[in-house]
Amino acid sequence: MSQERKTIYLCLAHMSSEGIEQKYVQEAFDTNWVVPMGPNVNAFEQNLADFANHNADGTSLDRKVVCLSAGTAAVHLALIACGVQAGDEVCVQSFTFCASSHPITYLGAKPVFIDSERDTWNMDPELLEKAIIDRKAKTGKYPKAIIPVALYGMPYQVDKIMAIADKYGIPVIEDAAEGMGSRFSGQVLGTFGKFGVLSFNGNKMITTSGGGALICRNAEDANTIMWYATQARDAYPYYEHTSIGYNYRMSNVCAGIGRGQMTVLDAHIAHHKHVQELYRTLLKDVKGITLHEQPADERYDSNFWLCAATLDPSVRIQGQENAYKEVIKTAVGGAAGVIKAVDSATTDCQPNENVEALRVFMLSKKVECRPVWKPMHKQPVYADAVSYTNGVSEALFKVGFCLPAGPYVSDDDVRYIVDCIKEAIVG
Ligand SMILES: *Cc1c(COP(=O)(O)O)cnc(C)c1O
């Protein structure tokens, strides 16, 4: 049986069954709009704004959306629009993917890493306020921006983070790259802050093959972002530049994929939630495995981009005695791109041996099971960065893992995955 199975990946791009994406891509070719602007880009931006502006209670907002070449580019331009410059500090959630914090360093600014609270696994509001006060005392300046992250889709404590940001007058850049369609009090994540980051990478809620967007508060901010995204050109009959710009606009071909994907976004969100519900039911009685659930507070509405869980250190997993014995040859999960070879199988901060053994066991069953993201304040590249920690993300990194979710994961797959987990546990 296991030989015939295809590998079940964490989250894969999934096109609409009617091939609507290809129709819009074809349109781009037919009308010769094979450039980083055009009708598909404009329409996709409108679709995204309509989605973001629609609250669950029927009221609506008036946000603008600018499409960009990547979510990482969106973070970068949001920081610029918040006035972040070399030497400035930016408070960013430590428990995240590197794209939340790397653009801070692109600008010569410094990330100040904030640890997580246990309920949402996201930015701890108390630590955030402590950091803001402490940075002001130590540097004489407040941080220039705050970046909370909806890790695995889970909303952060929006009300508390926004209240602190408002109290100190610091703009918030919401990293909703993994949280597209997650809501807090019925309002879409990314619409609370000055800017909201979306990603359409191949593994996110919807894809444009690669791409991203910024949700902006108003037309003026959207205009600024669009200007920076198109090499910051001033209005002369020749190229005249008063600022450094970027080539970050989305291709009209990619936006065609995005327009088609918007027709399945609601179905994707519903499917991720359905998969989570099935894991919940099937894993309920499996000792030592605890699902990462949203707080018992009806304001939280996660898209459950990935199913995250923790493994109790007391649980023994098949093959555990061999965990970390072999140097990894490729990135975990077989990520695309070039992975720098390493000469050691271990680092001073890594998942417990039973978590690593579970990953290897699941891979042998053709199931991708990945450790949760390693906190940025524990990354060698950020060894010199300032951080405000409480041990939560580091502890979660030792016991946490992610399971496949998304439109490609069927009910049968979830049952198979849970059976594999049960088989992996030896005591
Ligand atoms: C994917 C991701 C991004 C960046 O998106 P790209 O489109 O891949 O550049 C940013 N932040 C987080 C938390 C992400 O997971």
The ligand as an SDF file (V2000), in Angstrom:
LIG
                    3D

 15 15  0  0  0  0  0  0  0  0999 V2000
    5.7550   32.7620    3.2880 C   0  0  0  0  0  0  0  0  0  0  0  0
    5.9610   33.7790    4.3170 C   0  0  0  0  0  0  0  0  0  0  0  0
    6.3630   35.0900    4.0180 C   0  0  0  0  0  0  0  0  0  0  0  0
    6.8730   35.5620    2.6880 C   0  0  0  0  0  0  0  0  0  0  0  0
    6.2520   35.2070    1.5840 O   0  0  0  0  0  0  0  0  0  0  0  0
    6.9770   34.9440    0.1750 P   0  0  0  0  0  0  0  0  0  0  0  0
    5.8240   35.1920   -0.7530 O   0  0  0  0  0  0  0  0  0  0  0  0
    7.4250   33.5270    0.2000 O   0  0  0  0  0  0  0  0  0  0  0  0
    8.0730   35.9090   -0.0300 O   0  0  0  0  0  0  0  0  0  0  0  0
    6.4280   36.0230    5.0390 C   0  0  0  0  0  0  0  0  0  0  0  0
    6.1460   35.6840    6.3050 N   0  0  0  0  0  0  0  0  0  0  0  0
    5.7780   34.4400    6.6430 C   0  0  0  0  0  0  0  0  0  0  0  0
    5.4640   34.1500    8.0720 C   0  0  0  0  0  0  0  0  0  0  0  0
    5.6810   33.4400    5.6830 C   0  0  0  0  0  0  0  0  0  0  0  0
    5.3490   32.1940    6.0370 O   0  0  0  0  0  0  0  0  0  0  0  0
  1  2  1  0
  2  3  1  0
  2 14  2  0
  3  4  1  0
  3 10  2  0
  4  5  1  0
  5  6  1  0
  6  7  2  0
  6  8  1  0
  6  9  1  0
 10 11  1  0
 11 12  2  0
 12 13  1  0
 12 14  1  0
 14 15  1  0
M  END
$$$$
